[in-house]
Amino acid sequence: MIALIGIICIVIGFIFKAFPPRKINRIYGYRTKLSMKNEDTWNVAQKYSANTFIILGFIYLALEFILNQLSKTINVSYENIIILIGLVIMIILDEMHLKKIFNNDGNRKL
């Protein structure tokens, strides 16, 4: 199941790279309070999150490969925890990136 989620993350990442949401919306794209402050924060967030989705997908694929090589099966509830931890880490990294570039009001830092 981790491999399937990895493939989905990679596909979503490439879709976000090819067809990034142009305008701030509540349906499609990386949506957080900071990313939706203005068009500048929105555009940076979409580009960065597309890359982190792709990286996360490859990490999930690698984890699946490692677990298969070790011939260990993992409980589905542990798989869900691994997937959730990965997504939380991705959001934290994306927000840290935005906070390096932007103030809390959405203006670029000097």
N, C-alpha and C positions, 0 to 999 in steps of 0.2 A: 504494500500500500504506500510506503514511503516513496518508492520509485514512481508510482502513478502521480502522487502529489508533486514530485520533482518535475516530471514532464509537464504537468499543468502549470507550474510556476514558470518554467522556461517559455512555454507558449505564451502565457500572459505577458511576460517580460518583453518578448519580441513583438507582440501585438501593441503594447504600450510604446515601444520604440518606433514601430512603423506608423501607428495611428494614435499619437498622443492626443489627449483631449485638449482642444484649443482654448476653450473657455472654462472658467470655474463652474463646476456643477456638482450636484449631490448624487449622481448616478455612476459616473465612469471616471476612474483615475484614482490616484493616491490622495485621499481626502482626510486631512487633519485640520485642527484649528489654525496652525501656523501655515500650512500649505495653501489654505484658502484665504489668506489675508489680502492678497492682491495678485495681479497677473504675473508679476515677477516671481513671487514665491511659488505660485502654482506651476509655472514652467520649469523652474529648477527642480521642484519636487517630482514632477512627472518623469523628467530625464533620469534623475538619480534613482528613483524607485524602480524604474524599468530595469536598470542594471542590477539592483539588489535582488529583484525577483529572479533574474537569470542566474545569478551567483547562488542564491538559496536553492534553486532547482538543481543545480549541479552538485551542491553539498548533499541534498537529499538522495540523489542518484548514487553518489559515492558511499553514503551511509548504507544504502541498500546493498551495494556491491560488497562492502566490508562485512556486513552481517551475513550475507550469503556465503562468503569465503570462509567465515568462521563456523559455518554450518550451524548457526544458532538461529532459532526462530524467536521472534519477539512477540510478546503479547500485544494484541490490538490496542489495548488501553495505553500501553507504553509507546506504541507508534503515534497515537494521538497526542500524547504529551510531548514527544520529540517534535512533531509537526508544529504544535502550538508554541513551543519554546523557540523554534526557528523563526516563526512569524513575528513573535514578540521582539526578538533580537533584531530582525529586519526593520521593524518600526522604530525601535530605539536608535539604530544606526541612521536611519533616514532623518529622524528628528534632530539628532546630533549634527548631522551635515547641514540641515537648514539653519540651526542655531549658530553654527560657525559663520554663516554667510549673512544672516538677517538678525535684526533686533526683534524683540517680542512684538513690536508694532508693525513688522513686515518690511521695514526699510533696511536697505543694505548697510552693513557695518563698513566703516571707513578704514 
